[in-house]
Amino acid sequence: MLVNTNMTSASIDCDLDIYDWVAEDWNTELESNTGTGWITDTYDLSLNPNKISGSNEVKIRFQTADFTSAFVTYIDQLMIQCITYKYL
């Protein structure tokens, strides 16, 4: 489970994207933050194993549309919760 809580200092469309290792694309977007308040969103990585690489990596990015002014992204939490364990 990927858990994210963030906000920006300006009202812009700011997304957290998750990379798909099979499609080689940033095709999953969590909730957009279009205001300046805190948002929390989750994504269940176990529902789509393409989001986890063969070496157990998860790649994310924060992305915005064109914005010409400076702003700050505040991150309260950004974590991956392991729910199941695989013993080798």
N, C-alpha and C positions, 0 to 999 in steps of 0.2 A: 504494500500500500504506500503510495506516494502522498504525502500531506504537505500542503503549502499554505502559508498565510503571509500576505504581503499587501503593501499599499504604495502609491506614488505620491510625490509632492505636488503634482499637477494633474489635472483632469485629462488623461490621455488613455488611449486603448493599449493596454499593456497585457500581454499574454505570457503564460508559461507553457512552453511546448515540450513534448516528449518525443525523442527520436525513435523511429522504427528501423531496427537494424536489418530487417529483411527487405523492406521496400526502399531502404536508404533514403528516407524522407522524414521531414518534421511534420507528420500528418495528424498528430493528436494535440489538441489545444485545450488546456484547462480554462476555467472561467476567466473572462476578460475583466480586468479592473479598469473601468471607464471613469471612475470618480477619484476621490482622494481618501476614501474610507478603507478600512481593513476588509479584505476578503479572504475566505478560507475555502479551499477546494481539495478534493481527494481524487485519486485515480487508483483503481485496483489493478496493479501490475500483473497479478496472477490470471486475470481474464484475457490478457493478450501477451503471451510470452515473447512476441516479436520486439517488445520494448526492453528486453533484457538480452544483452549480448552473450555470446558463447563463453565469455570470461566473466560473466555476471556484472557487467557494467550497465548503468542507466545514464543516458545523456539527456540533459535538459538545457533549455535556454529561455531567457526572458526576451521578448520581441515586441517592438512597437511599430506603429505606422510612422511615416515621416513626422518628425517633431523638431522644430527649429530652436526651441528654448531648452535650457538646461533643466533637468529634474533629477530627483533622487528616488530610487526604489528602496523601500524599507522592507526587510524580510524579518518577520517575527519567528517563523518556523519553516524549515524545509528539511523534511526527513523521509526516510524510507523505513517503514515498519516491516520487519520480517514476521510473517504469520506462521509459515510452515518451515520446517527444517529438513534438509535432505542429507542423510548420512551416507558417506562414501564407504 
